[in-house]
C-alpha cells in the first residue's frame, strides 16, 4: 500500500521529467475562424504534429480586438503546451491603446515568425483615382474617405501615417474586418479601402499602392507608397509566441518545428495564395528583435494620434 502511494505521488514529477512534449499542444488564435492568420495556423499543423510527435490543435478565442485570446496565453503556464499564433499588433498596439488587456509585450516569449502581411490601398475598377497621387490630390481638396478593418488596426495606422506624411486629412470609416471593407469599397461607399493584401484575391478591386519596402511579387505592376513619394511602409507580421519565462530548450524545440512547418510545401502554397512573401521564418532571437523595433515604432506613431479601440 505504501509503495503504491509513493508511486502515485511520484507520477507528477515523472511526467515533468519526460522530454518535451509528452502531451497535446494547444495554439490559441485570437481571431475568428477563417481569418488569414487562422488559415495559416491550421496549415502548420501537419508538420508541427509530425515534428513534435504530439497532437497540436488550434483554438479560436476572438474578442477584444484579439486581446482576449492573447491574454489567455499570457496567463498560461510557460511549459510550451499553450501557445499563441498572432500578429505583432497584439503586442505592439493593443497594450498601448487599451487599459484592460491584462498583459504587455513582456508577457511573452517569441518563438518564430511565420507570416508577413503587406497592406494595400485599393479602389473599385471604375474609381476616378488612377494613382495614389490622384487620391492624395482629392484629400487636399477635402472629403477623401477610406475604409479599414478597425480603429488602430495596421491598415488604419498605415493610412494615418500616410496622411501625416502627405500633410492631408483623410476621413476614415471603420468596419469589423476586411470582408466588409471589400464590400464597401466595391459598392462605392468609401473612396478606397485599406486592407491586407491577401484580401484582394478574387475581388473586383484595383490596387493603387502597396505599403512595402519593395513592390510585391504578386502585384509587380503596382507601385509602393514610397515610390509615389511618401516614406510609409508598415507591415503586419507575426507567428508563434509562448508565455514569458519559457525554458530555452522548449523554445528551441518549438522553433525548430516551426521552421520545418514554414518550409513545408503545403504551408508555402497556402501562404502563396494569401499573398505572403517567400522568406517568412525568423528564429526566436531575430523575431524578438523585430518585435521590439515594431513596438518602438508603433509607440511613436500612437503618441501622435487619438484612437478608441472597438
C-alpha positions in Angstrom: 0.0 0.0 0.0 2.8 2.4 0.9 4.7 1.5 -2.2 1.6 2.3 -4.3 1.1 5.6 -2.6 4.7 6.6 -3.1 4.4 5.7 -6.8 1.3 7.9 -7.2 3.0 10.8 -5.5 5.9 10.4 -7.9 3.8 10.4 -11.1 3.7 14.3 -11.5 7.5 14.5 -11.1 8.0 11.7 -13.6 5.7 13.4 -16.1 7.6 16.7 -15.8 10.9 14.8 -16.2 9.8 13.4 -19.6 11.2 15.1 -22.7 9.1 17.9 -24.2 6.5 17.4 -25.5 4.7 14.5 -23.9 1.1 15.6 -24.3 -1.1 17.6 -26.8 -0.3 21.2 -27.5 -2.9 24.0 -28.0 -2.3 27.0 -30.2 -4.7 29.9 -29.5 -5.6 32.1 -32.4 -7.2 35.3 -31.1 -9.0 36.0 -34.4 -12.1 34.4 -36.0 -12.2 31.1 -37.7 -11.4 31.6 -41.4 -9.3 34.7 -40.9 -6.0 34.8 -42.7 -4.0 34.0 -39.6 -6.4 31.2 -38.7 -5.8 29.6 -42.2 -2.1 29.9 -41.8 -2.0 28.5 -38.3 -4.0 25.4 -39.4 -1.8 24.9 -42.4 1.2 24.4 -40.0 -0.5 21.6 -38.0 0.6 18.6 -40.1 4.3 19.4 -39.9 4.2 20.6 -36.3 2.5 17.3 -35.3 4.9 15.2 -37.2 8.0 17.0 -35.8 6.8 17.2 -32.2 5.2 13.8 -32.1 2.0 15.0 -30.3 -1.4 16.3 -31.4 -1.5 20.1 -32.0 -4.8 21.9 -32.1 -5.8 25.4 -33.0 -8.5 27.0 -30.8 -10.1 30.3 -31.8 -10.6 32.8 -28.9 -11.6 36.0 -30.6 -12.8 39.2 -28.9 -11.5 42.4 -27.5 -9.7 43.1 -30.8 -7.6 40.0 -30.3 -6.8 40.8 -26.6 -8.9 38.0 -25.1 -7.1 35.1 -26.7 -3.8 36.8 -26.3 -4.3 37.4 -22.6 -5.3 33.7 -22.1 -1.9 32.7 -23.3 -0.1 35.3 -21.2 -1.8 33.7 -18.1 -0.9 30.1 -19.1 2.0 28.1 -17.7 5.3 28.6 -19.5 5.6 25.0 -20.3 5.2 25.0 -24.1 1.7 23.4 -24.1 -0.2 26.7 -24.6 0.9 28.9 -27.5 -0.3 32.0 -29.4 -0.4 32.4 -33.1 -0.9 36.1 -33.6 0.2 39.3 -35.3 2.7 41.7 -33.6 -0.3 44.1 -33.4 -1.5 42.2 -30.3 1.8 43.2 -28.5 2.8 46.5 -30.1 -0.6 48.2 -30.3 -3.3 46.7 -28.1 -1.5 47.2 -24.7 -0.9 50.8 -25.7 -4.5 51.7 -26.7 -6.3 49.5 -24.1 -6.1 49.5 -20.4 -7.8 46.2 -19.9 -5.6 43.7 -21.8 -4.0 42.3 -18.7 -0.7 41.8 -20.5 2.3 43.6 -22.1 4.8 42.5 -24.7 7.0 41.3 -21.8 4.3 38.7 -21.0 5.5 36.6 -24.0 8.4 34.6 -25.3 8.8 34.9 -29.1 9.2 31.5 -30.7 9.2 32.1 -34.5 7.9 34.4 -37.2 5.6 32.6 -39.6 3.9 35.3 -41.7 4.1 38.8 -43.1 1.0 40.7 -44.2 1.5 43.5 -46.7 -1.0 46.3 -46.6 -2.6 47.7 -49.7 -4.9 50.7 -50.7 -7.4 49.6 -53.2 -10.3 51.1 -55.2 -13.2 49.8 -57.3 -12.3 49.4 -61.0 -14.3 52.4 -62.1 -12.8 54.7 -59.5 -11.6 58.1 -60.8 -8.3 57.6 -59.0 -5.8 56.1 -61.3 -2.9 56.5 -58.9 -2.2 57.2 -55.2 -1.3 60.7 -56.1 -4.8 61.2 -57.5 -6.3 60.1 -54.2 -4.0 62.4 -52.2 -5.0 65.3 -54.5 -8.6 64.6 -53.7 -7.7 64.6 -50.0 -6.1 68.0 -50.3 -9.4 69.2 -51.8 -11.3 67.7 -48.9 -13.6 64.7 -48.4 -11.4 61.7 -49.3 -12.6 58.6 -47.4 -11.2 55.2 -46.7 -12.5 52.0 -45.0 -10.4 49.8 -42.7 -10.8 46.8 -40.5 -10.9 48.6 -37.2 -9.5 51.6 -35.3 -5.8 51.1 -34.6 -5.6 48.1 -36.9 -2.4 48.0 -39.0 -4.3 49.2 -42.2 -5.8 52.1 -40.2 -2.4 53.0 -38.8 -0.8 52.8 -42.3 -3.3 55.4 -43.6 -2.8 57.6 -40.5 0.9 57.5 -41.2 0.3 58.3 -44.9 -1.9 61.2 -44.1 0.7 62.6 -41.7 3.5 62.2 -44.3 1.4 63.8 -47.1 0.1 66.6 -44.9 -3.6 65.8 -45.6 -6.7 64.9 -43.7 -8.4 61.6 -44.5 -11.8 60.6 -43.3 -11.7 57.0 -42.0 -14.6 54.6 -41.7 -14.1 51.6 -39.5 -15.5 48.2 -40.2 -15.2 44.8 -38.4 -12.6 43.1 -40.6 -11.5 43.2 -44.2 -14.6 41.5 -45.8 -16.9 44.4 -45.1 -14.2 46.8 -46.2 -14.0 45.0 -49.5 -17.8 45.2 -49.9 -17.9 48.9 -49.0 -15.1 49.7 -51.5 -16.7 47.8 -54.4 -20.1 49.4 -53.6 -18.5 52.9 -53.6 -19.5 53.6 -50.0 -15.8 54.6 -49.4 -13.3 56.1 -51.9 -10.8 53.5 -51.1 -10.2 50.5 -48.8 -7.0 49.9 -46.8 -6.6 46.2 -46.2 -4.4 43.2 -46.0 -3.1 42.4 -49.5 -4.4 38.8 -49.3 -8.0 40.2 -49.1 -7.7 41.3 -52.7 -7.7 37.8 -54.0 -10.7 37.1 -56.2 -12.2 40.5 -55.5 -13.2 43.1 -58.1 -10.8 45.7 -56.8 -7.8 47.6 -58.2 -4.7 48.2 -56.1 -3.5 51.8 -56.0 -0.3 51.2 -54.0 1.2 48.7 -51.5 2.7 49.6 -48.2 6.1 47.9 -48.5 9.8 48.5 -49.0 9.6 47.0 -52.5 6.9 46.0 -55.0 5.1 42.8 -54.1 5.9 39.9 -56.4 2.2 39.1 -56.7 1.5 42.6 -57.9 4.6 43.6 -59.8 2.9 46.5 -61.7 1.6 48.1 -58.5 3.9 50.8 -57.1 4.7 51.2 -53.4 3.7 54.1 -51.4 7.3 55.1 -51.2 7.6 55.1 -55.0 4.6 57.5 -55.0 6.6 59.9 -52.8 5.7 59.1 -49.2 8.1 57.2 -47.0 5.5 54.9 -45.4 6.0 51.1 -45.4 4.4 49.5 -42.3 3.8 45.7 -42.3 2.0 43.3 -40.2 4.0 40.2 -39.2 3.6 37.6 -36.5 3.9 33.9 -35.7 4.1 31.7 -32.6 4.6 33.1 -29.1 4.6 31.4 -25.7 4.1 32.7 -22.2 7.1 34.6 -20.7 9.8 32.5 -19.0 9.5 29.6 -21.4 12.6 27.4 -20.8 15.1 27.8 -23.7 15.2 24.1 -24.6 11.4 24.0 -25.1 11.6 27.2 -27.1 14.2 25.8 -29.3 12.3 22.6 -29.9 9.2 24.6 -30.9 11.2 26.9 -33.1 12.8 24.0 -35.0 9.3 22.5 -35.6 8.0 25.9 -36.7 10.9 26.3 -39.1 10.1 23.0 -40.7 6.4 23.9 -40.9 7.0 27.2 -42.6 9.3 25.5 -45.1 6.8 22.7 -45.9 5.4 22.8 -49.4 1.8 22.7 -48.1 2.3 25.7 -45.9 4.1 27.6 -48.6 1.3 27.0 -51.0 -1.3 28.3 -48.5 1.0 31.3 -47.8 1.4 32.0 -51.5 -2.4 32.0 -52.1 -2.6 34.6 -49.2 0.0 36.9 -50.9 2.7 36.0 -48.4 6.3 36.7 -49.4 8.9 33.9 -49.9 11.0 34.4 -46.8 8.8 34.1 -43.7 10.6 32.3 -40.9 12.6 34.1 -38.3 14.3 32.4 -35.3 13.5 33.4 -31.7 16.2 36.0 -31.4 15.5 37.7 -34.7 11.7 37.5 -34.2 12.2 39.1 -30.7 14.4 41.9 -32.1 11.9 42.6 -34.9 9.0 42.8 -32.3 11.0 45.3 -30.2 11.5 47.5 -33.2 7.8 47.3 -34.1 6.8 48.1 -30.5 9.1 51.2 -30.5 7.8 52.4 -33.9 4.1 51.9 -33.0 4.6 53.7 -29.7 5.9 56.8 -31.6 3.0 56.6 -34.1 0.3 56.1 -31.4 1.6 59.1 -29.5 0.6 61.3 -32.4 -3.0 60.2 -32.8 -6.1 59.6 -30.7 -7.6 56.2 -31.0 -10.5 54.5 -29.4 -10.4 50.7 -29.8 -13.6 48.9 -30.8 
